[in-house]
């Protein structure tokens, strides 16, 4: 059974928790067993971290990131744990983040791309390709930042490491946005300019060092201008890869109360007052 956000249980779980927040009482009754099933599909590493194997994509190592990796499961489990006040799911979410931290590259200041490591073979061969660090929603640091917002809901309980992960990931989103197209080359919401614009719209704003709304508008403008003559975008018409996602990103630059295609949790927006920007993220503590 697919476990991930895009094709499987983690995505369904996030939708159910969102539906519960919108007033659907039955959805949370379905979500509990689904969370238990998601946990049962995980694998435990030597340090107690949790990961999942995406067999549909040939994953034999445990990919990281939001779309098909441990990040998406961490968000789903944390949101469920928070919604039903069950520490079991919150602890599982922490352990998924712990697993991903084992792939963090201190020198690069970013997570290594496990997919590319697997492609290079069990014994990593730098001749077959350099280490890859990604700056997108689907597999990269910006998506990892977004996933940590589930655990950040509980500011009394969140670990230093999770807060640091979020800070690092949002910083990478800022780098990708301000240097576009150097670090991300596409324009879609999944792994391109529109996605970085979306993630920056959730990043905590520090007026002294950044202007996320302006960067998000510039990125969305780049995405809008990349269509072909017949108004198709490079990835076609779809939400994650194509025109629909770029269109939603453009609408959200005008009206931020429209639900983002990358964080489908409407109740999160109710915590933001008009004029406020971004999800609250604790400052780094080291
Ligand atoms: Zn992608």
py3Dmol code that shows the C-alpha trace and the ligand (Angstrom):
import py3Dmol

protein = """\
ATOM      1  CA  UNK A   1       0.000   0.000   0.000  1.00  0.00           C
ATOM      2  CA  UNK A   2       1.425   3.437  -0.895  1.00  0.00           C
ATOM      3  CA  UNK A   3       2.401   5.365   2.232  1.00  0.00           C
ATOM      4  CA  UNK A   4       3.392   8.756   0.849  1.00  0.00           C
ATOM      5  CA  UNK A   5       1.768  12.188   0.584  1.00  0.00           C
ATOM      6  CA  UNK A   6       1.302  12.204  -3.175  1.00  0.00           C
ATOM      7  CA  UNK A   7      -0.068   8.687  -3.687  1.00  0.00           C
ATOM      8  CA  UNK A   8      -0.903   7.212  -0.324  1.00  0.00           C
ATOM      9  CA  UNK A   9      -1.803   7.142   3.349  1.00  0.00           C
ATOM     10  CA  UNK A  10       0.067  10.265   4.501  1.00  0.00           C
ATOM     11  CA  UNK A  11      -1.762  12.423   1.967  1.00  0.00           C
ATOM     12  CA  UNK A  12      -5.140  10.930   2.885  1.00  0.00           C
ATOM     13  CA  UNK A  13      -4.386  11.475   6.573  1.00  0.00           C
ATOM     14  CA  UNK A  14      -3.567  15.161   6.056  1.00  0.00           C
ATOM     15  CA  UNK A  15      -6.831  15.580   4.120  1.00  0.00           C
ATOM     16  CA  UNK A  16      -8.839  13.899   6.907  1.00  0.00           C
ATOM     17  CA  UNK A  17      -7.301  16.093   9.609  1.00  0.00           C
ATOM     18  CA  UNK A  18      -8.072  19.123   7.446  1.00  0.00           C
ATOM     19  CA  UNK A  19     -11.673  17.948   6.981  1.00  0.00           C
ATOM     20  CA  UNK A  20     -11.994  17.472  10.755  1.00  0.00           C
ATOM     21  CA  UNK A  21     -10.827  21.050  11.299  1.00  0.00           C
ATOM     22  CA  UNK A  22     -13.524  22.203   8.872  1.00  0.00           C
ATOM     23  CA  UNK A  23     -16.220  20.488  10.966  1.00  0.00           C
ATOM     24  CA  UNK A  24     -16.444  16.909   9.688  1.00  0.00           C
ATOM     25  CA  UNK A  25     -16.555  14.788  12.897  1.00  0.00           C
ATOM     26  CA  UNK A  26     -16.442  11.412  11.113  1.00  0.00           C
ATOM     27  CA  UNK A  27     -13.147  12.138   9.425  1.00  0.00           C
ATOM     28  CA  UNK A  28     -11.124  11.942  12.618  1.00  0.00           C
ATOM     29  CA  UNK A  29     -12.553   8.473  13.401  1.00  0.00           C
ATOM     30  CA  UNK A  30     -11.126   7.289  10.103  1.00  0.00           C
ATOM     31  CA  UNK A  31      -7.839   9.095  10.681  1.00  0.00           C
ATOM     32  CA  UNK A  32      -6.814   7.233  13.860  1.00  0.00           C
ATOM     33  CA  UNK A  33      -6.667   3.730  12.287  1.00  0.00           C
ATOM     34  CA  UNK A  34      -5.061   5.242   9.200  1.00  0.00           C
ATOM     35  CA  UNK A  35      -2.294   6.729  11.346  1.00  0.00           C
ATOM     36  CA  UNK A  36      -1.764   3.346  13.015  1.00  0.00           C
ATOM     37  CA  UNK A  37      -1.547   1.706   9.584  1.00  0.00           C
ATOM     38  CA  UNK A  38       0.956   4.321   8.399  1.00  0.00           C
ATOM     39  CA  UNK A  39       3.129   3.626  11.454  1.00  0.00           C
ATOM     40  CA  UNK A  40       2.912  -0.126  10.831  1.00  0.00           C
ATOM     41  CA  UNK A  41       4.395   0.368   7.342  1.00  0.00           C
ATOM     42  CA  UNK A  42       7.484   2.138   8.705  1.00  0.00           C
ATOM     43  CA  UNK A  43      10.941   0.661   9.152  1.00  0.00           C
ATOM     44  CA  UNK A  44      13.078   1.425  12.233  1.00  0.00           C
ATOM     45  CA  UNK A  45      16.730   2.359  11.705  1.00  0.00           C
ATOM     46  CA  UNK A  46      19.570   1.526  14.105  1.00  0.00           C
ATOM     47  CA  UNK A  47      19.055   4.754  16.057  1.00  0.00           C
ATOM     48  CA  UNK A  48      15.299   4.348  16.400  1.00  0.00           C
ATOM     49  CA  UNK A  49      14.440   6.676  13.508  1.00  0.00           C
ATOM     50  CA  UNK A  50      11.485   5.798  11.260  1.00  0.00           C
ATOM     51  CA  UNK A  51      11.515   5.637   7.485  1.00  0.00           C
ATOM     52  CA  UNK A  52       9.357   4.199   4.734  1.00  0.00           C
ATOM     53  CA  UNK A  53      10.305   2.422   1.502  1.00  0.00           C
ATOM     54  CA  UNK A  54       8.636   3.710  -1.648  1.00  0.00           C
ATOM     55  CA  UNK A  55       8.553   0.476  -3.641  1.00  0.00           C
ATOM     56  CA  UNK A  56       6.668   2.124  -6.537  1.00  0.00           C
ATOM     57  CA  UNK A  57       9.755   4.295  -7.087  1.00  0.00           C
ATOM     58  CA  UNK A  58      12.305   1.546  -6.469  1.00  0.00           C
ATOM     59  CA  UNK A  59      13.282   2.946  -3.079  1.00  0.00           C
ATOM     60  CA  UNK A  60      15.575   0.535  -1.197  1.00  0.00           C
ATOM     61  CA  UNK A  61      17.202   3.098   1.148  1.00  0.00           C
ATOM     62  CA  UNK A  62      14.397   5.258   2.583  1.00  0.00           C
ATOM     63  CA  UNK A  63      13.920   8.459   0.619  1.00  0.00           C
ATOM     64  CA  UNK A  64      13.566  11.700   2.521  1.00  0.00           C
ATOM     65  CA  UNK A  65      11.410  14.735   1.807  1.00  0.00           C
ATOM     66  CA  UNK A  66       7.786  15.770   1.653  1.00  0.00           C
ATOM     67  CA  UNK A  67       6.318  14.137  -1.456  1.00  0.00           C
ATOM     68  CA  UNK A  68       7.529  10.517  -1.212  1.00  0.00           C
ATOM     69  CA  UNK A  69       9.638  10.426   1.955  1.00  0.00           C
ATOM     70  CA  UNK A  70       9.696  10.565   5.733  1.00  0.00           C
ATOM     71  CA  UNK A  71       8.883  14.311   5.931  1.00  0.00           C
ATOM     72  CA  UNK A  72       5.375  13.882   4.578  1.00  0.00           C
ATOM     73  CA  UNK A  73       4.714  11.068   7.058  1.00  0.00           C
ATOM     74  CA  UNK A  74       6.083  13.223   9.897  1.00  0.00           C
ATOM     75  CA  UNK A  75       3.642  16.011   9.040  1.00  0.00           C
ATOM     76  CA  UNK A  76       0.655  13.648   8.735  1.00  0.00           C
ATOM     77  CA  UNK A  77       1.426  11.868  12.023  1.00  0.00           C
ATOM     78  CA  UNK A  78       2.115  15.116  13.894  1.00  0.00           C
ATOM     79  CA  UNK A  79      -1.103  16.747  12.718  1.00  0.00           C
ATOM     80  CA  UNK A  80      -3.060  13.621  13.706  1.00  0.00           C
ATOM     81  CA  UNK A  81      -1.338  13.437  17.106  1.00  0.00           C
ATOM     82  CA  UNK A  82      -2.134  17.084  17.701  1.00  0.00           C
ATOM     83  CA  UNK A  83      -5.769  16.729  16.565  1.00  0.00           C
ATOM     84  CA  UNK A  84      -6.559  13.766  18.837  1.00  0.00           C
ATOM     85  CA  UNK A  85      -4.023  14.566  21.595  1.00  0.00           C
ATOM     86  CA  UNK A  86      -2.222  11.239  21.177  1.00  0.00           C
ATOM     87  CA  UNK A  87       1.508  11.315  21.989  1.00  0.00           C
ATOM     88  CA  UNK A  88       2.078   8.027  20.121  1.00  0.00           C
ATOM     89  CA  UNK A  89       1.701   9.763  16.774  1.00  0.00           C
ATOM     90  CA  UNK A  90       3.692  12.818  17.873  1.00  0.00           C
ATOM     91  CA  UNK A  91       6.578  10.562  18.937  1.00  0.00           C
ATOM     92  CA  UNK A  92       6.454   8.714  15.603  1.00  0.00           C
ATOM     93  CA  UNK A  93       6.629  12.056  13.805  1.00  0.00           C
ATOM     94  CA  UNK A  94       9.704  13.022  15.856  1.00  0.00           C
ATOM     95  CA  UNK A  95      11.346   9.713  14.961  1.00  0.00           C
ATOM     96  CA  UNK A  96      10.710  10.306  11.242  1.00  0.00           C
ATOM     97  CA  UNK A  97      12.440  13.693  11.567  1.00  0.00           C
ATOM     98  CA  UNK A  98      15.264  11.976  13.472  1.00  0.00           C
ATOM     99  CA  UNK A  99      15.761   9.562  10.570  1.00  0.00           C
ATOM    100  CA  UNK A 100      15.972  12.404   8.069  1.00  0.00           C
ATOM    101  CA  UNK A 101      18.527  14.177  10.242  1.00  0.00           C
ATOM    102  CA  UNK A 102      20.836  11.193   9.701  1.00  0.00           C
ATOM    103  CA  UNK A 103      21.113  12.405   6.099  1.00  0.00           C
ATOM    104  CA  UNK A 104      21.962  15.978   7.052  1.00  0.00           C
ATOM    105  CA  UNK A 105      25.263  17.203   5.642  1.00  0.00           C
ATOM    106  CA  UNK A 106      26.858  19.600   8.160  1.00  0.00           C
ATOM    107  CA  UNK A 107      29.369  20.914   5.612  1.00  0.00           C
ATOM    108  CA  UNK A 108      26.767  21.760   2.984  1.00  0.00           C
ATOM    109  CA  UNK A 109      24.200  22.810   5.569  1.00  0.00           C
ATOM    110  CA  UNK A 110      21.538  20.792   3.770  1.00  0.00           C
ATOM    111  CA  UNK A 111      20.084  17.286   3.581  1.00  0.00           C
ATOM    112  CA  UNK A 112      21.633  14.875   1.072  1.00  0.00           C
ATOM    113  CA  UNK A 113      19.380  13.551  -1.692  1.00  0.00           C
ATOM    114  CA  UNK A 114      18.938   9.851  -0.884  1.00  0.00           C
ATOM    115  CA  UNK A 115      17.578   9.073  -4.351  1.00  0.00           C
ATOM    116  CA  UNK A 116      20.803  10.187  -6.023  1.00  0.00           C
ATOM    117  CA  UNK A 117      22.879   8.268  -3.469  1.00  0.00           C
ATOM    118  CA  UNK A 118      20.922   5.106  -4.291  1.00  0.00           C
ATOM    119  CA  UNK A 119      21.466   5.685  -8.000  1.00  0.00           C
ATOM    120  CA  UNK A 120      25.226   5.863  -7.420  1.00  0.00           C
ATOM    121  CA  UNK A 121      25.233   2.407  -5.788  1.00  0.00           C
ATOM    122  CA  UNK A 122      25.834   0.947  -2.349  1.00  0.00           C
ATOM    123  CA  UNK A 123      29.412   2.210  -2.382  1.00  0.00           C
ATOM    124  CA  UNK A 124      29.028   5.855  -3.243  1.00  0.00           C
ATOM    125  CA  UNK A 125      30.999   6.687  -6.319  1.00  0.00           C
ATOM    126  CA  UNK A 126      31.711  10.405  -6.757  1.00  0.00           C
ATOM    127  CA  UNK A 127      32.789   9.736 -10.362  1.00  0.00           C
ATOM    128  CA  UNK A 128      29.184   8.775 -11.137  1.00  0.00           C
ATOM    129  CA  UNK A 129      27.954  12.105  -9.844  1.00  0.00           C
ATOM    130  CA  UNK A 130      28.535  14.618  -7.063  1.00  0.00           C
ATOM    131  CA  UNK A 131      26.444  14.734  -3.920  1.00  0.00           C
ATOM    132  CA  UNK A 132      23.082  16.385  -4.558  1.00  0.00           C
ATOM    133  CA  UNK A 133      21.286  18.790  -2.216  1.00  0.00           C
ATOM    134  CA  UNK A 134      17.795  19.781  -3.252  1.00  0.00           C
ATOM    135  CA  UNK A 135      15.926  23.052  -2.829  1.00  0.00           C
ATOM    136  CA  UNK A 136      12.359  22.042  -3.701  1.00  0.00           C
ATOM    137  CA  UNK A 137       9.096  20.960  -2.086  1.00  0.00           C
ATOM    138  CA  UNK A 138       9.056  17.320  -3.228  1.00  0.00           C
ATOM    139  CA  UNK A 139      12.456  16.042  -2.035  1.00  0.00           C
ATOM    140  CA  UNK A 140      14.343  19.073  -0.754  1.00  0.00           C
ATOM    141  CA  UNK A 141      14.991  21.252   2.282  1.00  0.00           C
ATOM    142  CA  UNK A 142      12.073  23.689   1.703  1.00  0.00           C
ATOM    143  CA  UNK A 143       9.596  20.781   1.852  1.00  0.00           C
ATOM    144  CA  UNK A 144      11.334  19.462   4.961  1.00  0.00           C
ATOM    145  CA  UNK A 145      10.761  22.871   6.600  1.00  0.00           C
ATOM    146  CA  UNK A 146       7.072  22.733   5.725  1.00  0.00           C
ATOM    147  CA  UNK A 147       6.756  19.241   7.202  1.00  0.00           C
ATOM    148  CA  UNK A 148       8.112  20.363  10.569  1.00  0.00           C
ATOM    149  CA  UNK A 149       5.216  22.809  11.008  1.00  0.00           C
ATOM    150  CA  UNK A 150       3.098  19.865  12.236  1.00  0.00           C
ATOM    151  CA  UNK A 151       5.318  19.333  15.266  1.00  0.00           C
ATOM    152  CA  UNK A 152       5.740  23.076  15.710  1.00  0.00           C
ATOM    153  CA  UNK A 153       2.013  23.267  16.527  1.00  0.00           C
ATOM    154  CA  UNK A 154       2.978  22.312  20.075  1.00  0.00           C
ATOM    155  CA  UNK A 155       5.575  24.886  21.036  1.00  0.00           C
ATOM    156  CA  UNK A 156       5.963  23.511  24.589  1.00  0.00           C
ATOM    157  CA  UNK A 157       6.892  20.076  23.360  1.00  0.00           C
ATOM    158  CA  UNK A 158       8.783  20.618  20.112  1.00  0.00           C
ATOM    159  CA  UNK A 159      12.447  19.594  20.144  1.00  0.00           C
ATOM    160  CA  UNK A 160      15.358  21.900  19.421  1.00  0.00           C
ATOM    161  CA  UNK A 161      16.232  19.726  16.430  1.00  0.00           C
ATOM    162  CA  UNK A 162      12.803  20.061  14.802  1.00  0.00           C
ATOM    163  CA  UNK A 163      12.859  23.848  15.252  1.00  0.00           C
ATOM    164  CA  UNK A 164      16.347  23.925  13.732  1.00  0.00           C
ATOM    165  CA  UNK A 165      15.209  21.762  10.782  1.00  0.00           C
ATOM    166  CA  UNK A 166      12.446  24.268  10.025  1.00  0.00           C
ATOM    167  CA  UNK A 167      14.813  27.209  10.264  1.00  0.00           C
ATOM    168  CA  UNK A 168      17.366  25.561   7.951  1.00  0.00           C
ATOM    169  CA  UNK A 169      14.730  24.509   5.416  1.00  0.00           C
ATOM    170  CA  UNK A 170      13.122  27.951   5.219  1.00  0.00           C
ATOM    171  CA  UNK A 171      16.586  29.490   4.849  1.00  0.00           C
ATOM    172  CA  UNK A 172      17.222  27.191   1.874  1.00  0.00           C
ATOM    173  CA  UNK A 173      13.870  28.210   0.371  1.00  0.00           C
ATOM    174  CA  UNK A 174      14.958  31.833   0.694  1.00  0.00           C
ATOM    175  CA  UNK A 175      18.288  31.069  -1.032  1.00  0.00           C
ATOM    176  CA  UNK A 176      16.525  29.246  -3.858  1.00  0.00           C
ATOM    177  CA  UNK A 177      14.009  32.049  -4.262  1.00  0.00           C
ATOM    178  CA  UNK A 178      16.512  34.874  -4.283  1.00  0.00           C
ATOM    179  CA  UNK A 179      18.884  33.102  -6.693  1.00  0.00           C
ATOM    180  CA  UNK A 180      16.254  31.645  -9.077  1.00  0.00           C
ATOM    181  CA  UNK A 181      16.914  29.815 -11.425  1.00  0.00           C
ATOM    182  CA  UNK A 182      20.336  28.803 -10.034  1.00  0.00           C
ATOM    183  CA  UNK A 183      19.117  26.235  -7.445  1.00  0.00           C
ATOM    184  CA  UNK A 184      15.688  25.274  -8.828  1.00  0.00           C
ATOM    185  CA  UNK A 185      15.247  25.226 -12.576  1.00  0.00           C
ATOM    186  CA  UNK A 186      11.549  24.416 -13.077  1.00  0.00           C
ATOM    187  CA  UNK A 187       8.570  26.685 -12.439  1.00  0.00           C
ATOM    188  CA  UNK A 188       6.001  24.173 -11.078  1.00  0.00           C
ATOM    189  CA  UNK A 189       4.761  23.955  -7.489  1.00  0.00           C
ATOM    190  CA  UNK A 190       6.322  20.515  -6.991  1.00  0.00           C
ATOM    191  CA  UNK A 191       9.953  21.416  -7.691  1.00  0.00           C
ATOM    192  CA  UNK A 192      10.055  24.895  -9.120  1.00  0.00           C
ATOM    193  CA  UNK A 193       9.573  28.617  -8.696  1.00  0.00           C
ATOM    194  CA  UNK A 194       5.853  28.470  -7.840  1.00  0.00           C
ATOM    195  CA  UNK A 195       6.562  25.910  -5.099  1.00  0.00           C
ATOM    196  CA  UNK A 196       9.294  28.031  -3.548  1.00  0.00           C
ATOM    197  CA  UNK A 197       6.938  31.016  -3.664  1.00  0.00           C
ATOM    198  CA  UNK A 198       4.338  28.951  -1.794  1.00  0.00           C
ATOM    199  CA  UNK A 199       6.807  27.782   0.857  1.00  0.00           C
ATOM    200  CA  UNK A 200       8.118  31.320   1.406  1.00  0.00           C
ATOM    201  CA  UNK A 201       4.518  32.388   2.015  1.00  0.00           C
ATOM    202  CA  UNK A 202       4.608  30.145   5.121  1.00  0.00           C
ATOM    203  CA  UNK A 203       8.091  31.143   6.284  1.00  0.00           C
ATOM    204  CA  UNK A 204       8.434  33.360   9.328  1.00  0.00           C
ATOM    205  CA  UNK A 205       9.164  36.876   8.203  1.00  0.00           C
ATOM    206  CA  UNK A 206      12.182  38.790   9.437  1.00  0.00           C
ATOM    207  CA  UNK A 207      11.939  42.273   7.892  1.00  0.00           C
ATOM    208  CA  UNK A 208      15.577  42.977   8.753  1.00  0.00           C
ATOM    209  CA  UNK A 209      16.933  40.256   6.492  1.00  0.00           C
ATOM    210  CA  UNK A 210      14.219  39.231   4.066  1.00  0.00           C
ATOM    211  CA  UNK A 211      11.140  40.262   2.169  1.00  0.00           C
ATOM    212  CA  UNK A 212       9.437  36.934   1.536  1.00  0.00           C
ATOM    213  CA  UNK A 213       6.209  38.342   0.005  1.00  0.00           C
ATOM    214  CA  UNK A 214       8.213  40.278  -2.569  1.00  0.00           C
ATOM    215  CA  UNK A 215      10.399  37.256  -3.415  1.00  0.00           C
ATOM    216  CA  UNK A 216       7.262  35.076  -3.670  1.00  0.00           C
ATOM    217  CA  UNK A 217       5.664  37.562  -6.068  1.00  0.00           C
ATOM    218  CA  UNK A 218       8.811  37.691  -8.228  1.00  0.00           C
ATOM    219  CA  UNK A 219       9.016  33.873  -8.382  1.00  0.00           C
ATOM    220  CA  UNK A 220       5.336  33.583  -9.268  1.00  0.00           C
ATOM    221  CA  UNK A 221       5.851  36.173 -11.988  1.00  0.00           C
ATOM    222  CA  UNK A 222       8.684  34.045 -13.432  1.00  0.00           C
ATOM    223  CA  UNK A 223       6.365  31.020 -13.354  1.00  0.00           C
ATOM    224  CA  UNK A 224       3.535  32.899 -15.079  1.00  0.00           C
ATOM    225  CA  UNK A 225       5.833  34.088 -17.861  1.00  0.00           C
ATOM    226  CA  UNK A 226       7.108  30.609 -18.665  1.00  0.00           C
ATOM    227  CA  UNK A 227       4.034  29.434 -20.594  1.00  0.00           C
ATOM    228  CA  UNK A 228       4.066  28.488 -24.235  1.00  0.00           C
ATOM    229  CA  UNK A 229       2.135  30.409 -26.884  1.00  0.00           C
ATOM    230  CA  UNK A 230      -0.951  28.233 -26.337  1.00  0.00           C
ATOM    231  CA  UNK A 231      -0.951  28.968 -22.578  1.00  0.00           C
ATOM    232  CA  UNK A 232       0.381  25.570 -21.582  1.00  0.00           C
ATOM    233  CA  UNK A 233       3.157  25.510 -19.025  1.00  0.00           C
ATOM    234  CA  UNK A 234       6.275  23.338 -19.458  1.00  0.00           C
ATOM    235  CA  UNK A 235       4.781  20.554 -17.284  1.00  0.00           C
ATOM    236  CA  UNK A 236       1.309  20.590 -18.898  1.00  0.00           C
ATOM    237  CA  UNK A 237      -1.997  21.476 -17.233  1.00  0.00           C
ATOM    238  CA  UNK A 238      -1.863  19.709 -13.854  1.00  0.00           C
ATOM    239  CA  UNK A 239      -1.711  20.995 -10.295  1.00  0.00           C
ATOM    240  CA  UNK A 240       1.705  19.790  -9.153  1.00  0.00           C
ATOM    241  CA  UNK A 241       3.634  20.028 -12.427  1.00  0.00           C
ATOM    242  CA  UNK A 242       1.737  22.437 -14.615  1.00  0.00           C
ATOM    243  CA  UNK A 243      -0.600  25.295 -15.294  1.00  0.00           C
ATOM    244  CA  UNK A 244      -3.143  24.711 -12.505  1.00  0.00           C
ATOM    245  CA  UNK A 245      -0.484  24.944  -9.803  1.00  0.00           C
ATOM    246  CA  UNK A 246       1.063  28.063 -11.294  1.00  0.00           C
ATOM    247  CA  UNK A 247      -2.433  29.583 -11.491  1.00  0.00           C
ATOM    248  CA  UNK A 248      -3.139  28.782  -7.835  1.00  0.00           C
ATOM    249  CA  UNK A 249       0.183  30.266  -6.764  1.00  0.00           C
ATOM    250  CA  UNK A 250      -0.715  33.435  -8.674  1.00  0.00           C
ATOM    251  CA  UNK A 251      -4.161  33.605  -7.022  1.00  0.00           C
ATOM    252  CA  UNK A 252      -2.587  33.145  -3.597  1.00  0.00           C
ATOM    253  CA  UNK A 253      -0.240  36.073  -4.115  1.00  0.00           C
ATOM    254  CA  UNK A 254      -3.399  38.187  -4.409  1.00  0.00           C
ATOM    255  CA  UNK A 255      -5.515  36.406  -1.778  1.00  0.00           C
ATOM    256  CA  UNK A 256      -3.521  34.404   0.823  1.00  0.00           C
ATOM    257  CA  UNK A 257      -6.714  32.969   2.350  1.00  0.00           C
ATOM    258  CA  UNK A 258      -6.987  30.629  -0.669  1.00  0.00           C
ATOM    259  CA  UNK A 259      -5.762  27.193   0.447  1.00  0.00           C
ATOM    260  CA  UNK A 260      -2.262  26.376  -0.759  1.00  0.00           C
ATOM    261  CA  UNK A 261      -1.748  23.314  -2.971  1.00  0.00           C
ATOM    262  CA  UNK A 262       1.300  22.452  -0.837  1.00  0.00           C
ATOM    263  CA  UNK A 263      -0.140  22.592   2.707  1.00  0.00           C
ATOM    264  CA  UNK A 264      -3.757  21.480   2.616  1.00  0.00           C
ATOM    265  CA  UNK A 265      -4.641  22.384   6.184  1.00  0.00           C
ATOM    266  CA  UNK A 266      -7.170  25.222   6.219  1.00  0.00           C
ATOM    267  CA  UNK A 267      -7.260  25.408  10.023  1.00  0.00           C
ATOM    268  CA  UNK A 268      -3.659  26.625   9.953  1.00  0.00           C
ATOM    269  CA  UNK A 269      -4.799  29.805   8.252  1.00  0.00           C
ATOM    270  CA  UNK A 270      -7.311  30.608  10.967  1.00  0.00           C
ATOM    271  CA  UNK A 271      -4.370  31.109  13.347  1.00  0.00           C
ATOM    272  CA  UNK A 272      -3.036  33.896  11.147  1.00  0.00           C
ATOM    273  CA  UNK A 273      -4.510  37.350  11.652  1.00  0.00           C
ATOM    274  CA  UNK A 274      -5.073  39.643   8.628  1.00  0.00           C
ATOM    275  CA  UNK A 275      -1.786  41.223   7.652  1.00  0.00           C
ATOM    276  CA  UNK A 276       0.246  38.568   9.481  1.00  0.00           C
ATOM    277  CA  UNK A 277       2.583  36.477   7.400  1.00  0.00           C
ATOM    278  CA  UNK A 278       3.815  32.935   7.794  1.00  0.00           C
ATOM    279  CA  UNK A 279       3.432  30.069  10.227  1.00  0.00           C
ATOM    280  CA  UNK A 280       4.990  30.660  13.612  1.00  0.00           C
ATOM    281  CA  UNK A 281       8.357  28.926  13.801  1.00  0.00           C
ATOM    282  CA  UNK A 282      10.538  28.974  16.896  1.00  0.00           C
ATOM    283  CA  UNK A 283      13.940  30.621  16.467  1.00  0.00           C
ATOM    284  CA  UNK A 284      16.953  28.295  16.255  1.00  0.00           C
ATOM    285  CA  UNK A 285      18.434  27.538  19.670  1.00  0.00           C
ATOM    286  CA  UNK A 286      22.015  26.710  18.805  1.00  0.00           C
TER     287      UNK A 286
END
"""
ligand_1 = """\
1
ZN
Zn 8.799 17.496 -7.693
"""
view = py3Dmol.view(width=600, height=400)
view.addModel(protein, "pdb")
view.setStyle({"model": 0}, {"cartoon": {"style": "trace"}})
view.addModel(ligand_1, "xyz")
view.setStyle({"model": 1}, {"stick": {}})
view.zoomTo()
view.show()
